[in-house]
Amino acid sequence: MLATPLRIFFVWLSHRRWMARLAMGVPLVRRLAHRFVAGTTLDEAIAVVRALNARGAMATLDVLGESVVDRPSAEAAATSYVTTLDRIAAEGLDANVSLKLTQMGLDLGVEACLEVLRPVVEAGSRHGIFVRVDMESSDYTDRTLEVVRRLRADGCDVGAVLQSYLKRSRTDAAALAAEGCRVRVCKGAYAEPESIAYHDRAEISRSFVDCMVTLLEADAYPAAATHDAEVIAAVQAAAAERGIGKDRYELQLLYGIRRDIQDRALAQGHRLRIYVPYGAEWWPYYMRRLAERPANVMFFLRGLFGGR
Ligand code: FDA
């Protein structure tokens, strides 16, 4: 995992709109980001999903965008999701969607966000397609879980994400497991203080496996979202020890990362879903992928200054 100052720096960069405007205009930066982003259009993303389905993997489509502060932009983002859901259904693809609530106007208030989300969850229900609500920084954890719970109380097929670096997540996992909520467990991609988050890799992994075990035992069809081979092996072992079949949970990985693990999971007969982001607003997502790994930063810098 990346040293904290670098991680903090890249997560900070992810929120800088002026930097995004500057960098996103540079064709070379766009090409480098392409490693993690399926494209800027729905057509490009759909082509990736088709190829994944042909390999035996499922997908979750993310229309990139976050931190939207006005209602028309939030509604435009919601419309993009409805179009995406309609297209998944029309093409009969094995895919669902993942979205961020700050893209759906969470900063305008929980009620406004629920209103903006309504057409998206209705399209999901119409097509029988699950909608996953991603988890953002800890400022949003409570509000995000509140929105998920309120939608579920209305009968919507939505699920949540828990970040194992947060010390609260074991407790959240137990509560969501009791409610039968579908949860994706990941390590967490933001820069959180030690008062609320583990910074030690082993602690984060332990919390990850504990959350997964709680959700597996509740038979809540959880997803283990990590590229960490040791954590994946620990989850697989925990499930096998409890007699929990491979059909009762998913492994999830991000597009463009660890194709070797993807292939192995499929060969072992696991249900595998790849997170496929697309759209024009790729800057924050790309910065978080750089924040995760010094090697990515070196690759980025070599790409920029190495005369490619
Ligand atoms: P870790 O960082 O320890 O990496 C393990 C190995 O994976 C590395 O050694 C390397 O080989 C590979 N790897 C990891 N990151 C890489 C990268 N960026 N580039 C290249 N190789 C890399 N976070 C969040 O806060 N909210 C969310 O909603 C989600 N949603 C989500 C969905 C899915 C499907 C995945 C896989 C991940 C997320 N995340 C997320 C991101 C997650 O929190 C975490 O930041 C990344 O998955 C990186 O952590 P790993 O678990 O892979 O472990």
Boltz pocket constraint, residues with backbone or C-beta under 6 A from the ligand:
constraints:
  - pocket:
      binder: B
      contacts: [[A, 1], [A, 133], [A, 134], [A, 135], [A, 136], [A, 161], [A, 163], [A, 186], [A, 187], [A, 188], [A, 189], [A, 190], [A, 225], [A, 226], [A, 227], [A, 228], [A, 229], [A, 252], [A, 253], [A, 254], [A, 256], [A, 257], [A, 258], [A, 273], [A, 274], [A, 275], [A, 288], [A, 289], [A, 290], [A, 292], [A, 293], [A, 296]]
      max_distance: 6.0
